[in-house]
Amino acid sequence: MNSPKIGAIAGISAPIAAIICILLSIVTYPVFSWTNNALSDLGVVPGVTQWLFNGGLCIAGGLVLTFTILGLHHYVNKTWTGRTGTGIFGVASIMLVLIGVFNESFVPVHFMVAIAFFILVPTALFILTSHFYQTRQYTIASFTVTIAIIAVLPWILQLTLPYVSNVAIPETISALSISAWTISLSTKIHKLTQNTNNPTTKVPGC
């Protein structure tokens, strides 16, 4: 199995692992409120809840880093915007791991890495949008910039016109949009790897 295929599989697996672990942690903590809690509150609930939540983030972050190094880099490394966007996305994946390692008990480290994650990912996507336009991949470019806007908009609204008392909802909207992009691009990379033995097939970034 070649490296891009491994990266693509990791990219598809990461959001699935995170979503399953977060949902299971919510099930084990029935008093969780989408409007009054942050998702990270689950990371300090004693017992299985915190292990599911924090462990899920660490696993997902590791898988995203694998996707970034083996899949995304392979796909976009022919332009400086592609390499820059990939680097920032990789740092964001490390921040995701650190959110799980340093739960809310670690003040202010937890909040610093969480804020960094939700800033770095849209930043990476905006830069990668430029790469896709440069390489005339207009459909992916439009999709990527749309996801970047969806990822950042809930936070802008929450800061300017607070619509909930805590941040679980903006966190979820942002995370789901990022998950959709990661799965979509990973699926595309995986399909392209199926054609690597076909000499007439050109894989962007190769």
Beta strands, then each sheet from edge to edge (+ up, - down):
end
